[in-house]
Amino acid sequence: MFRPTSFHSNVSSTDILHFFHISHDFGTSRATIMTITTIIFDVDDCLYDVGTGFTAHRNTDGATEFMVDNLHFPSKEAAQQLRDEYFLKYHSTAKGLSAAEEDGRLPPLPDGVSLQPGEKRFDPNELDKYWATNLDFSMLGGSLDQRSLDTFESLSRSSTQIVGFSNGPRLYVERVLKEIGLAQYFEPNKLFGVTDVLPHCKPDKSSFEFVLNKVGALPEQCIMVEDSMKNIRAAKSLGMKTILIMGKGRKQQALNKGASLEPRPQKWVTLRMIKIKPWMPLLKLSRRLTQS
């Protein structure tokens, strides 16, 4: 039975230009080969490390200050409680706040303020602009290391589509990619934030299908690179291969707790990586599977 593997290899990043997609029946030895056309990258805690603290900043002060300033929450504490409650359900702050409004959970409007017929209290595009201009992007630490940038440079010179798909809103995602030096590798029509797929978001099947349709790719021709097991499971269920990015921060947390680093359940994860760098020993993996 094939098990997910952590690779620490000096294999050149250009190996990705030649690797195979493996459609493997777990528990059996049958494998088929199909050419990969598309690699879909999540952004947050995937293209940069969770250990930067940037995600925690966005999901606390970044979210609650917006909610107090724009949605009239009485305190950051009240805002955080509702944000976290809905994030657990919907895995996206923008989607969660939209749902909270539908449920009547937003605070009353201030005296003298009213809405026009059909007007919504919460506009995901307002959150998008707020994050893109107010978050502390210096926490990301600037551009990625040169080896990581070289990986994307190699991919950009190949026929492989580079696609970005985030549960963060679009302008915010564009700003993150600019800050870490990857913006030039994601064409506008191949970059998707939650504001492009609402009312859906990852891990909704419809959100993945929307993206696949827009970029003209079949699931079996795609690899999804993610840090979230919920999204890994959704992508794998559609037929994609999956790479789970654990991040140095999560790895250290697990080691400190004495926890296993093996992702669970194993059948959902094709490969597990600590970070994206020249992480392209997939040709070796494909040969091992086809020979099993």
Secondary structure, 3 states (H helix, E strand, C coil): CCCCEECCCCCCHHHHHCCEEEEECCCCCCEEEEECCEEEECCCCCCCCHHHCHHHHHHHHHHHHHHHHHHCCCCHHHHHHHHHHHHHHHCCHHHHHHHHHHCCCCCCCCCCCCCCCCCCCCCHHHHHHHHHHHCCHHHHCCCCCHHHHHHHHHHHCCCCEEEEECCCCHHHHHHHHHHCCCHHHCCHHHEECHHHHCCCCCCCHHHHHHHHHHHCCCHHHEEEEECCHHHHHHHHHHCCEEEEECHHHHHHHHHHCCCCCCCCCHHHCCEEECCCCCCCCHHHHHHHHHCC
